[in-house]
Amino acid sequence: MMRSEPRALQLNEHGQLKHFLTLDGLSHAILTEILDRADSFLSMGEQSVKKVPLLRGKTVVNLFFENSTRTRTTFELAAKRLSADVINLNIETSATSKGESLLDTLKNLEAMQSDMFIVRHSDSGAAHFIAEHCTPNVAIINAGDGRHAHPTQAMLDMLTIRRHKGRFEGLKVAIVGDILHSRVARSQLQALTTLGVSDVRLVGPKTLVPSFFAEMGATICHDLEAGLKDVDVVVMLRLQKERMKGALLPSESEFYRLYGLTEDTLAWAKPDAIVMHPGPINRGVEISSEVADGRQSVILDQVTNGIAVRMAVLSMAMSGQLQSEDGAATGDEK
Ligand code: NCD
């Protein structure tokens, strides 16, 4: 079967989001709308009543085929703050472990009149596959697929950068570590490029930062000092051992010696550079505790911003569904 283009699949005929699968092909205007909406939800998080009725009466299913704490709980909080009913499906104990196929599980969830699936899966392309095979009026949100994409993580990172730096143009950003296996790095690079950051450096050993990334608009650096020189933003990434096949590294201590972010190596960046990490962090492997907990770290801001960004994406996809011809054809309210 021919795969549909992500752009065609995730936008409705008015150019609005109806699924959120990848940042590839999304415009500057859509990314900015996500950030602006998230900003307004953030101020709501500070009030005592944190709920808005945008998803009232809608059923959101968290479908996590791969472990996650931060991402799953922040998606759940986001859906609840939009007043949706939320179901968390534990795949370990679900029927798929009894031999039911993924598509049969999905058909059953659709028959329960679910409105949205939030999907995390170890296979690249899983969310796209589900979006192609579900009825068109169920919104599919990618919460990380293999090493392919993690679009809400990248957008919460963009919100964190915008709130700390106030702009994207002219910024220098270094993404350091295991780029090869990172869906986060791929989505961040797409977001940064679309939002106008022209100096993005991917930093790490040759085995983890292959040269083909240069085609995506980044500079490849195998030397940490050159990579961090005068940057405004440092993004550290974990070694994703669960995706590594064969020996790509001499040892963790050797990696830390060459690429670890410590107070000494952070001094190569601008004095007001911010330090980010999608988590989970591995202290003493890619980042020292002093830096992770230090004054330049915005790692916990990223978590807070994640709820607001996910609220923005869920509400936009739901409204895009309702305004699409497909949604109307199934009798949904306009
Ligand atoms: C990332 C992921 O799962 O891709 N984490 C996250 O979503 N918070 C990065 C990682 O696992 O290293």
Boltz pocket constraint, residues with backbone or C-beta under 6 A from the ligand:
constraints:
  - pocket:
      binder: B
      contacts: [[A, 67], [A, 70], [A, 71], [A, 143], [A, 144], [A, 146], [A, 150], [A, 153], [A, 183], [A, 184], [A, 237], [A, 238], [A, 240], [A, 278], [A, 279], [A, 280]]
      max_distance: 6.0
